[in-house]
Amino acid sequence: MFTGLVEALGKVANVEMGNESAVFTFGSVSFADQLNVGDSVSVNGTCLTVISIGSQSFAVDVMIQTLKLTSLQNLKNGDPVNLERAALVSSRLGGHIVQGHIDGTGSIAQLAPGEKWLQMDIQFPGELMKYVVPQGSICIDGVSLTVGSVSDELNQITVWLIPETLAKTNLSAKKPGDLVNIEVDVLAKYVERLTKRDN
């Protein structure tokens, strides 16, 4: 489990593509020396398992299916990535409950800078819109955010990014058209399942 509070920005150091999987190596990782093989790390919101560790790097196996379902398919050497280690039971849950299980991908529809924030409009898959509410939680590329507004007509949501979020995550590098990973609030999915079972 994760919180959606990004711990560090890393960089893609290497991508080795195979027939059924890929090995990604991430560098410039400030907490690499605290990792163990088998640890879970959220990379742009996707829960991945560490297979090897360097002094400032770690590598993960990524199945082809995961690549097809996430924005990891577009990563190339040098790209910044949001990183978060699994939450400790003893730590504060500062963001929201994030599983690292991507529900789908969206794309940046529009960016509108403000005086102290950046408005980001995200084009959403229509089937995920029912799980999103204004002032609810959403995880975009592994970043826990509050939904500002929802447009069901356009299948878009709006989030506002504060300077702290822009400084500490790769969302500051996003451009219109860029693909992002989406994880909706798991509580909404549980509510849907419960109400369907009661009918």
N, C-alpha and C positions, 0 to 999 in steps of 0.2 A: 504494500500500500504506500501511496505517496500523498503529498499535501498540495502539490502544484506550486510550491515556492521554490523557484530555481536556485540551486546552490552555487552553480558555476557555469560559465560559458566555456565550452571546449571547442576544438576544431577537428574536422575530418582530416585524419592524417593519411589514411589509405583505405581503399575499397578493393577487395578481391572477390570478383564474381565467379560463382560456380554454376553448375547446371540446376541445382535444387536449393542452393543457399548462397549466402555471401558472408564474408568476414569483413566487418568494419573495425578500423582502429581509430580511436579518438585521442588526440594529443592536447597539450596545454591544459591538462586536468589537474586542478589544484589539490584534489583529494585522492589522487591515484594511489598514493602510498598507504592509504587507509582501506583500500579495497582488498577483497579476497576473491579467489576464483569461486564462481557460483553465486556471487552477490547479484542482486537485482539493481539495475540502474535505469532510470527513466531518461530516454534520449528523445528530445522533442515530443515528450509525452508517451512514448512507446516503451513498455517494460521489456528490457533485454537482460540477458544473463552474461556476466563477465566470464570469458574463457581464458584470458591471459592478462598480465599486468606488467607495465614498464614503470620507470621512475616517475614519469608524468603522463602516462598513457594507459589505456586498457583496450582490449579487443572483445568483440561480441560476435556470435553467430546470428545471422538473420535469415529466416526461412523465406523462400520466394513468395509464399502466400502473404507474409507480413509486408514485403516490399510492395506487392500489388495493392494492398489495402491501406497503405500509409504514404505520407510524403517522403519517407526515407528513400523511396525509389529515385528521387531527384537529387540526393546528396552527392556532392563531388568534393574532391580534395580542397581543403581550405575553408569550406563552408562552416559558419558558426553553428553550434548546437547547444540547446538548453539541457543541462544535466542536473539530476537530483537522485541522491541515494534513497533507498527505502526508508520510510519513517520509523523512528524508534518509538516504542510504546511509552517511553518516559518523556518524550518531547511534546511541546505544544503543537496542536493542529492549527497552524496559522492560516492555511488556505481552506481547502475542503477535501473530502475523501476522494482521492484519485486512484484508480486501479492500474492505470497504464495500459488499459485495453481500449484501443482506438475504435470508435464507433463509425467513423467515416472521415472523409477529407472534404474541406471546403476551400474556397479561394478568396483572396483579398479583393473585394469589389471596389473599395475606395478608401483613401486616406485623407483626412482633413485636419491639419495642424491647428491647435488652439493656443491660447496664451501660455497655459501650463500643462497641456495634455495633448494627446493625439487621438483623434476619433478614427476608429477602424471599423469599417463595414465589411462583414464577412458573408459571402454567398454560401448558404447552407444546403446540404441535401434535404429535399422536401420531407423525406421520411423521418428526419431527426428534429424537425421544427416543433413537433408536439411535446418534446421533452424540455423545451426552453421557455423560460418565463422572465419578464423584466425583474431585475434585482435578484435573479437566481444566480447560481454558480455554473460556470462553464470552464472547461480546460482546453486551451488552444496552444498547440505545440508544447504541451507540458506546463503551461503557465495558468495558474488559477486566476480567473477573472470574474468580475461581476457583470452580468448582462445589463446593458443600459437600456436598450429598446429592442423590440422584435417587430419585424414586418413579415407577416404571413403572406401578403400579396407578392412580395419580391423574393420570399425565402431567404431573408437576410436578417442578421442580428448586428447590433452595434455595441462595441465596447470602447471604453475610454482608457487610454494608457497613460499613467502618470510618469513623470521623469524617472522615478526609481525603477519602474518596470522597464522602461526603455533603456536605461543604463545597464541593467543586469541581465537582460535576455536578448535573444536574437530577433525579437519582434521589431526592434528598431531598424533592422535591415530589410524588412519585408516591403515588397512593391506590389501594386495592383496586378492581379493574375497569379501571384505566388500561391502554391498549394500549402495548406496547413492541416495538421492533424487535429481532430475533434474528439473529445470524450465528453459526453453529456453527463449530467449528475446522475449517479447510479440510483439515488433515492427515487427519482422520477420513474425509472424503469421498474423498480420494485412496486411502486404504487400502481403502475399500469398492469403489472402481472397479477397483483392482488385483486384489482377490480375486475379483470377478465375472468379470474377463477371464481369470483363470487356470482357472476352472471349465469 
